[in-house]
Amino acid sequence: MMAKTRHDSPREIPEIPFAAPAGTPAGIEVMSPAELRRRVSGHTLGRPQRPDFHHLLTLTAGDLWHVVDFTGYALRPGSWLWVRPGQVQQWGDLSRAEGTLILFRQDALDPATATAARVDDPHAPAVTTPVAADAEAVTMAAEHLSREFRALGHLPLEAHIAALRHLLAVLLLRLAHLTVPVGSPAPEPDETYLRFRDAVERHFTATRRVEDYAHLLGYSGRTLARATLANAGLSAKEFIDRRVVLEAKRLLAHGDETAAQISDHLGFVTPSQFSKYFTQRTGRSPIDFRRGIRGLDGPTRAK
């Protein structure tokens, strides 16, 4: 049986649009953490926010605690943080962080590059740490991009914009295709899992039943279970539930809709069903979660 189809969708979570300084072309901006601190108050950065553009951050010195979709990450020199549009983030204390922050809109890339760099993958890791030759390659790409960004006027404007876009493409392609360290193979996900993952992204507000996805995709429930366990390390049902809970957290953190409205948006039959579902999977009621996150109550720490 399908879960209740949502009616009117609640108002979207408020987003932060890309707003580079006047004269900055191409939908790309490069700055330091210190520049970000000067531009935006610590209080504003510390609150949950949902940008509609990409954030790439790497540190050269210091450290930073950063929260992405309610999971905290301890960033240190050499690591790369990639926050994609639609993800909820909170900045930690930037006073000790030195490095490079790259902001860019999706339309700064051509479609082929966006596909090859997997920029639309909502399941990509938020933090990666390149090693050896990979680390050197991404560092060089970021430095070259930063120098070109600050060299506005050295080339004709169209050439400058083209250079920025090409250099950004190099960096993103490098980050998306890091060499796998010897001894830790990471095979590409198989087609069954990828189809299931994409179907969940499209339909998680309509159904939470593995059987519905199996019917939709033409697989048996057992086939989906095996594929999800092999590729994601969890059951197909837990995969669906995690996506539903993540969206519930996003809406509770940012929106002003009631729990009942969020329940309807996510396809639950009644608010009490949603409350029970959320509490069983998070250990907190929807209202308790909302109060905690708006009071910056401790997010989950990444291991």
WOCORUR-V803844 format. One record per pair of residues at least 12 apart in sequence whose C-alpha atoms are under 7 Angstrom apart, sorted by sequence separation. I is the first residue (numbers start at 1). J is the second residue. D is the distance in Angstrom with one decimal. If there is no record, write none. Layout:
BEGIN
I&J&D / I&J&D
END
This chain:
BEGIN
63&75&5.6 / 64&76&6.8 / 224&236&6.5 / 259&271&6.8 / 63&76&4.8 / 62&76&6.6 / 62&77&7.0 / 149&164&6.7 / 61&77&5.5 / 148&164&6.6 / 59&76&6.1 / 60&77&4.8 / 59&77&4.5 / 60&78&6.8 / 69&87&5.9 / 58&77&6.9 / 59&78&6.3 / 68&87&6.7 / 69&88&4.9 / 145&164&6.3 / 58&78&6.6 / 59&79&6.8 / 68&88&5.8 / 69&89&6.1 / 58&79&5.9 / 68&89&4.5 / 58&80&4.7 / 67&89&5.3 / 68&90&6.8 / 145&167&5.5 / 57&80&5.7 / 58&81&6.4 / 67&90&5.0 / 145&168&6.5 / 56&80&6.9 / 57&81&5.1 / 66&90&6.0 / 67&91&6.6 / 56&81&5.6 / 57&82&6.7 / 66&91&5.1 / 56&82&4.7 / 66&92&5.4 / 141&167&6.7 / 210&236&6.6 / 55&82&5.6 / 56&83&6.6 / 65&92&4.9 / 210&237&6.0 / 259&286&6.8 / 55&83&5.0 / 64&92&6.2 / 54&83&5.8 / 55&84&6.6 / 64&93&6.5 / 141&170&6.7 / 142&171&6.5 / 54&84&4.8 / 64&94&6.4 / 141&171&5.3 / 53&84&6.6 / 54&85&5.6 / 53&85&4.9 / 208&240&6.2 / 52&85&4.5 / 63&96&6.2 / 64&97&6.0 / 138&171&5.9 / 208&241&7.0 / 245&278&6.6 / 16&50&6.0 / 17&51&6.1 / 18&52&6.9 / 51&85&5.7 / 52&86&6.1 / 62&96&5.1 / 63&97&5.3 / 193&227&5.4 / 15&50&5.0 / 16&51&4.3 / 17&52&5.5 / 18&53&6.2 / 51&86&6.4 / 62&97&4.7 / 192&227&6.4 / 193&228&5.7 / 14&50&7.0 / 15&51&5.2 / 16&52&6.0 / 50&86&5.7 / 61&97&6.2 / 62&98&6.1 / 138&174&6.3 / 204&240&6.9 / 15&52&6.0 / 50&87&5.8 / 61&98&5.1 / 138&175&6.9 / 253&290&5.6 / 50&88&4.6 / 59&97&6.6 / 60&98&5.6 / 61&99&6.7 / 193&231&6.9 / 252&290&5.4 / 49&88&5.5 / 50&89&6.4 / 59&98&5.6 / 60&99&4.7 / 48&88&6.3 / 49&89&5.5 / 59&99&4.1 / 200&240&6.5 / 204&244&6.4 / 253&293&6.2 / 48&89&5.5 / 49&90&6.4 / 58&99&5.7 / 59&100&6.5 / 253&294&6.6 / 48&90&4.8 / 58&100&5.5 / 189&231&5.9 / 47&90&5.7 / 57&100&5.8 / 58&101&6.7 / 83&126&6.2 / 46&90&5.4 / 57&101&4.5 / 82&126&5.2 / 134&178&6.3 / 45&90&6.4 / 46&91&5.1 / 56&101&5.7 / 57&102&6.3 / 81&126&5.6 / 82&127&6.3 / 134&179&6.8 / 45&91&5.3 / 46&92&6.1 / 56&102&5.0 / 81&127&4.5 / 55&102&5.9 / 56&103&6.4 / 80&127&5.5 / 81&128&6.8 / 55&103&4.9 / 79&127&6.7 / 80&128&5.3 / 130&178&6.9 / 54&103&5.6 / 55&104&6.9 / 79&128&5.7 / 80&129&6.0 / 53&103&7.0 / 54&104&5.3 / 79&129&4.3 / 53&104&5.9 / 54&105&6.2 / 78&129&6.0 / 79&130&7.0 / 53&105&4.9 / 53&106&6.7 / 117&172&5.8 / 109&165&6.4 / 113&169&6.6 / 117&173&4.8 / 108&165&6.3 / 116&173&6.9 / 118&176&6.7 / 117&176&5.3 / 109&169&7.0 / 205&265&6.9 / 33&94&6.4 / 205&266&4.5 / 206&267&5.6 / 205&267&5.2 / 33&97&6.4 / 33&98&6.0 / 32&98&6.8 / 33&99&6.5 / 32&99&5.8 / 33&100&6.9 / 32&100&4.9 / 33&101&6.6 / 31&100&6.0 / 32&101&5.7 / 31&101&5.3 / 30&101&5.7 / 31&102&6.6 / 30&102&4.6 / 29&102&5.8 / 30&103&6.4 / 29&103&5.1 / 28&103&5.7 / 29&104&6.4 / 28&104&4.4 / 27&104&5.5 / 28&105&6.7 / 27&105&5.4 / 28&108&6.9 / 27&108&5.7 / 26&108&6.1 / 30&146&6.0 / 30&149&6.7 / 26&161&5.6 / 25&161&6.6 / 88&250&6.7 / 5&206&5.2 / 4&206&6.4 / 3&206&5.6 / 2&206&6.7 / 3&207&4.8 / 2&207&5.2 / 3&208&6.9 / 72&299&6.3 / 71&299&6.0 / 72&300&5.8 / 73&301&6.5 / 70&299&5.6 / 71&300&4.9 / 72&301&4.6 / 73&302&5.4 / 70&300&6.4 / 71&301&5.7 / 72&302&5.3 / 71&302&6.0 / 13&251&6.4 / 14&254&6.9 / 13&254&5.6 / 13&255&5.2 / 10&257&6.9 / 10&261&6.9 / 10&265&6.7 / 9&265&5.7 / 6&264&5.6 / 7&265&6.9 / 6&265&5.1 / 6&266&6.6 / 6&267&5.1 / 5&267&5.3 / 4&267&4.8 / 3&267&5.7 / 4&268&5.9 / 3&268&6.4 / 4&269&5.7
END
